[in-house]
Amino acid sequence: MMEDHNSVYMILLLNMLICSGKTQRDASVLVIPNRSQFFKYESVSLSCVVLQGNSASWRVVRNTTKTENQDCSYWGVLRESSCNILYTFPSDSGEYRCQSWSGEHSNTVKITVHGGHVILESPALPVTEGHSVTLNCRYQETPTDLTADFYKDGSFIRTEITGEMTIPAVNKSDEGLYSCRNPELGESPESWMTVTDLPRSPSPSYSTPPTSSHSSSLLLPLSVLGAACLCIFLVILLFLVLKNKGATPKPIDLIYTDVRIKPKEKREADPVYSEVKKCKSTGQ
C-alpha cells in the first residue's frame, strides 16, 4: 500500500515541478503523507526525487534546533531511496531537504511534530496555482464538537462545522501561515503553505475557433512542414537574387558594315536645237 502511495505522490510531485517550470534544481524532496504537521508516534517517509543525474548521489538531510545537515542514518531508517521515521517526536521538528555529495540541494520542507491535541493537515509540498486545497483540523481525540476556526497569518478566515476548509482554486494571495482552533481541544501550530505560479505563455491578440484534439494533432505537423517549405523557398529565392545581382552581363556582339553613300552625279541636259539649216549642195 505504501508503494502505491509513493507512486501517486511521485506523479503529483513531477506534475507540480513540470507545471510550475521549476527545473533549475536536479532533485526535490518528497514527503509521505503530504502534510507538514504530525502527532507524536506517527510515521513519515521522506525521499529524493531526482530529475537529472543519479539518485544514489542524493541523500535526505535535516536541520533542527539541535542539529544541522544531519543525514538519515542518525535519525531515521534508510530503506532503498527513502528515509523513514517510524515514530515521530517533537525533536524531529525541523527543515528537511535533499542534498548531493557535491553540495547541491533541493527545495526545503518544514515538518512540525506536535505534542498537543490539535494539528492542521496542510500540504508540505508546494501547491500549483489553480489547484484545489483542503485544510483539515485533525484531533488526537474526537471532540463532541468538530467545529474549527481557521486562521491565516494570525487573522480569522472562517468557521467550518466539519473541521475542513477547502480553497477551490489557490492563487499567490493564498500563500501564508495557516492554523486552526477547536473550542474544546485548543489550537494547532502554524504551517506555511507555498503556492507556485503557473507558467504563462503569450497569447495571440486574435481569437481562434476551438478545434478537436484530432485536428490539432494533424495541424501541428502540417504547420511545421509548411513553415519548413516556406523557409527553404525563401532561401532559394534569396540565393537566386544574389547570384543574378552579382553576375556581370555578357557583351553583345555587333556586326559593323562599312556603308558609303556617294553623292548623285549631276546629269548634263541634252542639247536642244532651235533651227535646222539645210545646206544646198551643187552638182557639177
Backbone hydrogen bonds, N-H to C=O, Kabsch-Sander energy under -0.5 kcal/mol:
donor,donor_aa,acceptor,acceptor_aa,energy
5,H,1,M,-2.1
6,N,2,M,-2.4
7,S,3,E,-2.2
8,V,4,D,-2.3
9,Y,5,H,-2.7
10,M,6,N,-2.2
11,I,7,S,-2.3
12,L,8,V,-2.4
13,L,9,Y,-2.5
14,L,10,M,-2.4
15,N,11,I,-2.5
16,M,12,L,-2.3
17,L,13,L,-2.4
18,I,14,L,-2.5
19,C,15,N,-2.7
20,S,16,M,-2.0
21,G,17,L,-0.7
21,G,18,I,-0.5
22,K,17,L,-1.1
23,T,21,G,-1.7
28,S,49,V,-1.9
30,L,47,S,-3.1
32,I,45,S,-2.7
35,R,33,P,-2.2
36,S,122,S,-1.6
38,F,112,T,-2.4
40,K,114,H,-0.8
41,Y,88,T,-3.0
42,E,39,F,-1.2
44,V,85,I,-1.9
45,S,32,I,-2.8
46,L,83,C,-2.6
47,S,30,L,-1.8
48,C,81,S,-0.9
49,V,28,S,-3.3
49,V,47,S,-0.6
50,V,48,C,-0.7
51,L,26,D,-3.0
51,L,49,V,-0.6
52,Q,26,D,-1.6
57,S,54,N,-1.2
58,W,55,S,-1.7
59,R,99,Q,-1.9
61,V,97,R,-3.0
62,R,70,Q,-1.4
63,N,95,E,-2.5
64,T,67,T,-1.9
70,Q,62,R,-2.1
71,D,69,N,-0.5
72,C,60,V,-0.9
74,Y,71,D,-1.7
75,W,71,D,-0.5
75,W,72,C,-0.9
76,G,72,C,-2.9
77,V,84,N,-2.6
78,L,76,G,-0.5
79,R,77,V,-0.6
79,R,82,S,-2.9
82,S,79,R,-2.7
83,C,46,L,-3.9
84,N,77,V,-2.8
84,N,82,S,-0.5
85,I,44,V,-3.1
86,L,84,N,-0.7
88,T,42,E,-2.3
92,D,89,F,-2.7
93,S,90,P,-1.6
94,G,111,I,-2.2
95,E,63,N,-2.4
96,Y,109,V,-3.1
97,R,61,V,-2.3
98,C,107,N,-0.5
99,Q,59,R,-2.9
100,S,104,E,-3.0
101,W,57,S,-1.5
103,G,100,S,-1.5
106,S,98,C,-2.5
109,V,96,Y,-2.5
111,I,94,G,-2.8
111,I,109,V,-0.5
112,T,36,S,-3.0
114,H,38,F,-3.0
114,H,112,T,-0.6
119,I,138,R,-2.3
121,E,119,I,-0.6
121,E,136,N,-3.3
122,S,120,L,-1.1
127,V,194,T,-3.0
129,E,196,T,-2.6
130,G,170,V,-2.9
131,H,128,T,-2.0
133,V,167,I,-2.3
135,L,165,M,-3.5
136,N,121,E,-1.7
136,N,134,T,-0.5
137,C,163,G,-3.2
138,R,119,I,-2.6
138,R,136,N,-0.9
140,Q,117,H,-2.5
146,L,144,T,-0.5
148,A,160,E,-2.5
149,D,181,R,-2.7
150,F,158,R,-2.5
151,Y,179,S,-2.7
152,K,155,S,-2.7
153,D,177,L,-3.4
155,S,152,K,-2.1
157,I,150,F,-3.2
158,R,150,F,-0.7
160,E,148,A,-2.6
163,G,160,E,-0.8
165,M,135,L,-2.9
167,I,133,V,-3.5
170,V,131,H,-2.6
174,D,171,N,-2.0
175,E,172,K,-1.4
176,G,193,M,-1.3
178,Y,191,S,-2.9
179,S,151,Y,-1.8
181,R,149,D,-1.8
182,N,186,G,-3.2
186,G,182,N,-2.0
188,S,180,C,-2.7
191,S,178,Y,-2.2
193,M,176,G,-2.7
194,T,192,W,-0.5
196,T,127,V,-2.7
201,S,199,P,-0.6
216,S,212,S,-2.4
217,S,213,S,-2.0
218,L,214,H,-1.3
219,L,215,S,-2.8
220,L,216,S,-1.8
222,L,218,L,-1.6
223,S,219,L,-2.7
224,V,220,L,-2.0
225,L,221,P,-2.5
226,G,222,L,-2.7
227,A,223,S,-2.4
228,A,224,V,-2.2
229,C,225,L,-2.5
230,L,226,G,-2.3
231,C,227,A,-2.2
232,I,228,A,-2.4
233,F,229,C,-2.6
234,L,230,L,-2.4
235,V,231,C,-2.3
236,I,232,I,-2.5
237,L,233,F,-2.6
238,L,234,L,-2.5
239,F,235,V,-2.3
240,L,236,I,-2.4
241,V,237,L,-2.2
242,L,238,L,-2.4
243,K,239,F,-2.1
244,N,240,L,-2.5
245,K,241,V,-2.0
246,G,242,L,-1.7
247,A,243,K,-1.0
253,D,251,P,-0.6
256,Y,254,L,-0.6
259,V,257,T,-1.0
260,R,258,D,-0.6
262,K,260,R,-0.7
267,R,265,E,-0.6
273,Y,271,P,-0.5
274,S,272,V,-0.5
277,K,275,E,-0.6
280,K,278,K,-0.5
281,S,279,C,-0.6
